[in-house]
Amino acid sequence: MGQEQCRHDTQRSPQSQGSGLELFVTGGKPFASEMHHHAWWEIGLLQDGVVTTETESGLYTQGAGSSGALFFVPPHEPHAASSDPRFVPMLRGIRLETVVLERAIEGASPQPMPLPREVTAFEDPEASHSLLRFHRRFWEGAPPLEWETWLVEAMVDLFIRRYGSATLYPLGSEVRAVRRAREYLHAHAPEGVSLEELATAVGLSKFHLARVFARDTGLPPHTYQQRLRLWRALPLLRRGVPAGEVAYTLGFADQAHFARSFKASYGMTPRRYARGA
């Protein structure tokens, strides 16, 4: 038995955002791996097909079910896995270091919660939705402030709500922390701020900040930053600044991303807005 990657990933994320984290997807092909272990957590969502997993304690078969079957494999836990050739699998997965997982769920529980030590599979529609949302947005190249928020949500749904209880503490210093977070986003609106950077700046955990920020402003931090950028685009367009230059100045991925976001918010393209200004 050796340390290796499970041989069911046929495609890896085109992004390399963040350290200690990578994504993979099966392309609808059968797979099989001998008993092995690896150093990172492996977390996945089986969206279609049937997979059999073998561990030192037993053998079990899991189908995708109606909302997808979730699974996680702790680091250094021996296991083997294979798909049923009659039911070709579709699987989205994540590999991440323990420290990345711990930081994602830090502050979500009143007491430190030990992470599970056994290979586990289960069905949970809410957790499946959270994991799929994170996986898709990371894969599509979402900015760190967004994908980190969805990673926190997914890990809390997978680990805290299943094995403990996520907690929002009473309002107190959080009001000041949210105000500082908003000020920080105003000061760094065009920049690729990460959720971890924002949480560190205001002295809260990533989970706690994401929750109290959304509670107090009605928006998650990345949406707040996006709206701030779009608001700042209006006077630039009225002054005749080209849309491409506005997109670059305000930190959008490209002009097309800026145009899509602008139209979604204001119901018209940046060019049409500039012409009518």
N, C-alpha and C positions, 0 to 999 in steps of 0.2 A: 504494500500500500504506500503510495507516495503523494506528494503535494502537487496538484495540477489544477487546471481550469476544467470545469465541467464541459464536456464536448457537445453541448446542445446549443451553443450560440453561433449563429451563422452570420450575424451582422452586429457590429458595435457602433455605439454612438459616434457620429461625425464630430461631435464636440469633445473638447478635453477641459471643460470648465471645472475648476476646483480640483484640489488634490484629494486623493483617497476615495475617489468615486468614479465608477464607470457603469455604462448601461449596455445591455445587449438585448437582441430580439432573435427569436427563431424565425426562419422563413417558411415554415410549414414542412420541414423535413424531419424524418425519424432521427432519433439520437440514442446513444447508449454510452455509459461510462462505467468503468470498473470501480471498485471500492477505493476511495481516495479522500483527501481533505485539502482545505485551502486556508490561507491566512486571513481572508476577509469574510465578512458576512455576505451571504447570498440571499437575496429576497426577490421573489417573483410572483407574477400573476399568470396562471394558466388560463387563457381565454378560450381555448378549444382543445379537444383531444383528451387523451388519457395517459397518465404517467405513473409508473411504478417506482417506488423509492425503497431502497434497502438500507437499514442502519444496523448497528450492532445489537439493537434491542428488538428488531423485527422487520417485517416486510409489509407494505401496504400500497394500495392502488388508489389513485385520486383522479376523478373526472372533473372537467371544467365546471359543470353545473350551470345554473341559470345566470349567475353574476360573476363567474370566474372563481377559480380556486387559488387562494394565496398560500405561499409557503415561505419558510425561511430556514436557512442552514447556518448555525453558529460557526465561527472560526474553529478550525482544527477538529471538527466533528466528522468522524468517518461516515461516508455514505456512498451509495451508487444509485444511479437513476437511468431509466430507459423508457422510451415511449412505446405505446402499443401501435404496431404498424397498421392496424385497421382504423385507427383514429389519430390521424396526423396532428401533432400539437401546434398550437400557436401560443408563444410564451414571451412575455416581456419581463426583463429582470434587471436587477441592480446588484452590483458588488460594491461594498463600501467598508472602509476601515472602522474598527470599533469606536475610535475617537470621534469620527464623523457622526455615527449613530448617537453616541452619548451627548454630543453637543446639540444635536437636533432635538432631543427630548429633555434636555436639561431645563429644570424649572417647571416641568409639566406635572410633576407629582410632589406633594408636600414632603414626602420622604424619598430618599434615593431608592430606586427600584432595581434589584438585580436583573440582568438580562437573562432570558431563557437559555438553557444549555443544550436543548435537544432539537433535532430536526422536527419541524412542525408544519402541518398543512391544515387549512380550515377555510370556511366560507364566511365572508362578511361583506355584504354589498357596499357599505359605507367606506370601509377600508380599501376595497377593490377600486372604488371610484377615486379615492384620494391617491392611491399609488399610480393608477393609470393617468390621472391628470398631471402628476409630477413627471412621469416618464415621457409623456408626449411633449410637454413644454420644454423640458431639458433637451430632448432630442431635436426639437425645432429651433433650438438656439436662444431660448428665452434668457433675458439678463439675469445676473445673480440674485438681485433683490426679489425677483419673481420665483425662480426655481427653488431658491432656498426656502421661501415661504411654503411652497407646496411640498418640499421635502419634509419640513417640520410637521406639516399637517399629516402627511402619509405615515411618518414614523410614530407619531402620537396615536393615530388610529390603529396602527399595527401592534404597538407594544403597550402603551399606557392604557388605552381604553379596554384592551383585551385582558391585561393582567393587573390593572390598577384603576385609577380614576384621575383624569385630567382636571386640574383645579385652577380657577381664576381667583386670585386673592382679592380681598376687599380693596376698594379704591383708596388711594393714599398718595404716596409719592409717584404712583403711576401717572397721575395727571401731569405732573411736572416732566416726567420722562417722555410722555407723548408730545408735549409741547417742544421739548428739546429735539425730539426726533423730527418733528415737522420743520423746526428751524434748520436742522442739519440737512434735510432734503431740499429746502429752499436754497441753502448755501451751496449745495452740490448737485443741483438739478440735472445738469448735462452729464454728470459722471456716472460710471457704472458702480454705484454703491451696492455693497452686498448686505444681506440681512445681518450677518455676523458683525460687519463693520458698524452698522447702525446700532445694533444692540450693545456693542462694546462702548459706543460713544455715549449712550444714555444710562448704562449700568444695569440693564435687564438681560435675562436670558432671551434667546431667539424666540422660543415659544411664547413666553410672557409678553414680549414686545409685540409680536404679531397679533396676539389676541387683544391686548388692551388698545393697540393702535386702531384696529378695525372697530372695536367697540366704541371708541371715543370719536372717531372721524367718519365711520360708516364705510371706510375703504381699507383694503390691505395696503401696506406701504408701497408696493410696486405700482398699484393703480393710482395712488395719490401722486407719486412721482410722475407717472405718465400724464396725468391731467395737468400737473404743474408745468410740464414741458409744453403741452399743447396750448395752455393759457399764455405762456411766454412767446409762442409762435405768432400769435395774433398781431401784436404791434410790428413785428418784423415783416410780416407779409404786407401789412398796410403801408409800410415804408418802401415796398418794392424789392425787398431782399428775395432772391430766387429761392424756390422751395428746396432745391438741393443744398444750398448753403444753410438754410434754416435747419434742415434735418441734421446736417453735420454739427452745427453750432450747439444744438440742443441734445445731442447724444443719441439720436435715433440710429438704428442699425443701418439704414439706407433711405433713399428718397421714397422708395416704394412703401417701406414700413411707415414712414411719416405720413404719406398720403392716405394709406389705409386707416391709420389711427385717427387722423384728422377728420376724414369723412365719417367714420363711425361715431365720432363725438359731435360734429357740427353739421352733418348731413350734406356736405359739399366738399369738393376737392380744394386743396390749398390755392390752386390757380384761380378757381372760380371765386373764392373768397377775396383774393387779392384784386381781382378785376372789379368786384363790387364795392371795394373799400373806398 
